[in-house]
Amino acid sequence: MTAEELYKLTKSIMFEKATSKDYDNYYLDNINIILSECFNLNNTIRASLGKEPLTTIPKVTQKDSEIPYEEELCREVLPNGLASRFFIDDDLSKFNIFNTYYIVAQQNRQRLMESEIRDIYA
């Protein structure tokens, strides 16, 4: 998914017109913030799928920048996080709704990872 595709998906769930330019000056920076917030979650999902973790937090610099996160994160978590950021200054009730969707989506995407337990008292 590209930054522009994420932006369009976000505007769709916000019921904004596709041609709306209200957030054009802000969306790339806000995408970078949510990519940072979701970095560990994405690596957990990658590990559960047997993929290597990303080593650095990706950064988008233009609308056609590719977001190297797992599809389930790009389709549900990131759009809600981006929408919540857009509403934080305009409408706190909508901010609360989208922020709750964002947090719940993050929690729903958590994976339990098996690891060895070492007895430190033995």
C-alpha positions as CSV (number, residue, x, y, z in Angstrom):
1,M,0.0,0.0,0.0
2,T,1.2,3.5,-0.8
3,A,0.9,6.6,1.4
4,E,-1.7,8.0,-1.1
5,E,-3.8,4.7,-1.0
6,L,-3.8,4.9,2.8
7,Y,-4.8,8.5,2.7
8,K,-7.7,7.7,0.3
9,L,-8.9,4.8,2.5
10,T,-8.7,7.0,5.5
11,K,-10.8,9.7,3.8
12,S,-13.3,7.0,2.9
13,I,-13.9,5.9,6.4
14,M,-14.2,9.5,7.5
15,F,-16.9,10.1,4.8
16,E,-14.7,12.8,3.2
17,K,-15.0,13.3,-0.6
18,A,-12.1,11.7,-2.5
19,T,-11.3,15.1,-4.0
20,S,-11.1,16.8,-0.6
21,K,-7.8,18.5,0.0
22,D,-8.4,19.4,3.7
23,Y,-5.6,17.2,5.0
24,D,-3.2,17.2,2.0
25,N,-0.6,19.2,3.9
26,Y,-0.6,16.9,7.0
27,Y,-1.1,13.3,5.9
28,L,2.5,12.3,5.2
29,D,3.8,13.5,8.6
30,N,0.9,11.9,10.4
31,I,1.4,8.6,8.6
32,N,5.0,8.7,9.8
33,I,3.8,9.1,13.4
34,I,1.4,6.1,13.2
35,L,4.1,4.0,11.4
36,S,6.3,4.6,14.4
37,E,3.5,3.8,16.9
38,C,2.8,0.5,15.1
39,F,6.4,-0.6,14.4
40,N,6.6,-3.2,17.1
41,L,3.1,-4.5,16.3
42,N,4.0,-5.0,12.7
43,N,7.1,-6.9,13.6
44,T,5.1,-9.1,15.9
45,I,2.7,-9.9,13.1
46,R,5.7,-10.5,10.7
47,A,7.3,-12.9,13.3
48,S,4.0,-14.8,13.6
49,L,4.0,-15.3,9.8
50,G,7.6,-16.5,9.8
51,K,8.9,-13.3,8.2
52,E,12.0,-11.4,9.2
53,P,11.3,-8.2,11.3
54,L,11.9,-4.8,9.9
55,T,15.0,-3.2,11.4
56,T,14.1,0.4,11.1
57,I,10.9,2.4,11.3
58,P,9.9,3.2,7.7
59,K,9.3,6.8,6.7
60,V,7.1,8.0,3.8
61,T,8.3,11.2,2.0
62,Q,5.9,11.3,-0.9
63,K,2.5,10.1,-1.9
64,D,3.8,7.1,-3.8
65,S,6.0,5.9,-1.0
66,E,5.4,2.3,-0.3
67,I,4.4,1.3,3.3
68,P,6.1,-2.0,4.0
69,Y,3.7,-3.1,6.7
70,E,1.5,-6.2,6.7
71,E,-1.8,-5.9,4.8
72,E,-4.0,-6.3,7.9
73,L,-2.3,-3.4,9.6
74,C,-2.6,-1.2,6.5
75,R,-6.3,-2.0,6.0
76,E,-7.6,-1.6,9.5
77,V,-5.2,-0.2,12.0
78,L,-3.4,2.6,10.1
79,P,-6.5,4.2,8.6
80,N,-8.2,4.5,12.0
81,G,-5.0,5.9,13.5
82,L,-4.7,8.5,10.7
83,A,-8.4,9.4,10.9
84,S,-8.1,10.0,14.7
85,R,-5.2,12.3,14.1
86,F,-7.1,14.4,11.5
87,F,-10.1,14.9,14.0
88,I,-8.0,15.8,17.1
89,D,-8.3,19.5,16.3
90,D,-11.7,19.6,14.8
91,D,-14.1,17.3,16.5
92,L,-13.2,15.5,19.8
93,S,-16.2,13.2,19.6
94,K,-15.0,11.9,16.2
95,F,-11.4,11.8,17.5
96,N,-12.6,9.6,20.4
97,I,-14.5,7.2,18.1
98,F,-11.6,6.8,15.7
99,N,-9.0,6.6,18.4
100,T,-11.0,3.9,20.1
101,Y,-11.2,2.0,16.8
102,Y,-7.4,2.4,16.4
103,I,-6.6,1.1,19.9
104,V,-9.1,-1.8,19.5
105,A,-7.7,-2.7,16.1
106,Q,-4.2,-2.7,17.5
107,Q,-5.3,-5.0,20.3
108,N,-7.1,-7.3,17.9
109,R,-3.9,-7.7,15.8
110,Q,-1.7,-8.7,18.7
111,R,-0.1,-12.1,18.5
112,L,1.2,-14.3,21.2
113,M,4.7,-15.5,20.6
114,E,6.0,-18.6,22.0
115,S,9.3,-18.3,23.8
116,E,11.3,-20.5,26.1
117,I,11.0,-20.0,29.8
118,R,14.2,-20.2,31.7
119,D,14.1,-21.0,35.4
120,I,16.4,-18.4,37.0
121,Y,16.0,-20.0,40.5
122,A,17.3,-23.4,39.6
